Amino acid sequence: MFLPYIHVNLEEEKYKELRKQLELDYYNICEQLKFHIENSEDGFIHTSNGVFIQIRSKDFKPYTPIYSNIYKKYVSDKNHAFYFRKEFMRYIRSIS
């Protein structure tokens, strides 16, 4: 299903709350990733969610692992990317 595009300028006042939530999501996800690296059984990063964004694996075989100079080890066997969650689109449509 294709929806009409919506131009989002985070500098506009009507997107102020969205801008704040995206920033909160980003730093929350950073904390989740740090926790995964330090505490998960395999020591890798895993899918982590905010309200509007998430990070999850995006790689395909052959995998390109991520090496951390901070932890001096591989922290993932795959590359990861940020994605918008469906809640993001619902919110955008509700205020547009």
C-alpha positions in Angstrom: 0.0 0.0 0.0 1.4 3.4 -0.9 0.3 6.5 1.0 0.8 10.1 -0.1 4.1 11.6 0.9 4.3 13.9 3.9 7.1 16.4 4.2 8.4 16.5 7.7 10.6 19.5 8.7 11.7 18.9 12.3 12.3 22.6 12.7 8.6 23.4 12.4 6.7 23.9 15.6 4.1 21.2 14.8 6.9 18.6 14.8 8.4 19.7 18.1 7.1 16.7 20.0 8.2 14.4 17.3 11.7 15.8 17.3 11.9 15.4 21.1 10.6 11.8 20.9 13.1 10.9 18.1 15.9 12.2 20.2 14.7 10.2 23.3 14.3 7.1 21.1 17.9 7.5 19.8 19.5 7.8 23.2 17.3 5.0 24.7 18.3 2.7 21.8 22.0 3.6 22.5 21.5 2.5 26.1 19.8 -0.7 25.0 22.7 -1.5 22.6 25.3 -0.9 25.3 23.3 -3.2 27.6 23.2 -5.9 25.0 26.9 -5.7 24.3 27.8 -5.9 28.0 25.2 -8.3 29.2 23.7 -10.5 26.5 24.6 -14.2 26.5 26.2 -13.9 23.0 27.6 -10.4 23.6 26.0 -9.1 20.4 23.6 -6.3 19.7 20.0 -7.2 19.2 16.9 -5.4 17.9 16.2 -2.4 20.1 13.1 -0.3 20.0 12.1 3.3 20.7 8.6 4.7 20.3 9.1 5.7 16.6 12.4 4.1 15.6 14.2 0.8 16.0 17.5 -0.7 15.1 17.8 -4.2 13.7 20.0 -6.3 11.5 20.0 -5.5 7.8 22.8 -7.6 6.6 22.6 -10.6 4.2 25.1 -13.4 3.5 28.0 -13.0 3.4 27.8 -11.1 6.7 30.0 -8.2 7.5 30.5 -8.2 11.3 30.9 -5.0 13.3 34.1 -4.7 15.3 34.1 -2.3 18.4 37.4 -0.6 19.1 35.9 0.3 22.5 35.1 -3.3 23.5 38.0 -4.8 21.5 35.6 -7.5 20.1 33.0 -8.1 17.5 29.7 -6.8 18.8 27.6 -8.2 16.0 27.8 -10.8 13.3 25.7 -8.5 11.0 25.4 -4.8 10.1 22.4 -2.9 11.6 20.3 0.0 10.5 17.6 2.3 11.9 14.1 1.9 10.7 10.9 3.8 11.3 8.2 1.9 13.2 4.6 1.9 12.1 3.8 4.1 15.1 5.9 6.8 13.4 3.6 6.8 10.3 0.5 6.8 12.4 1.7 9.8 14.4 2.8 11.7 11.3 -0.6 11.1 9.6 -2.4 12.2 12.8 -0.7 15.6 12.9 -0.6 16.4 9.1 
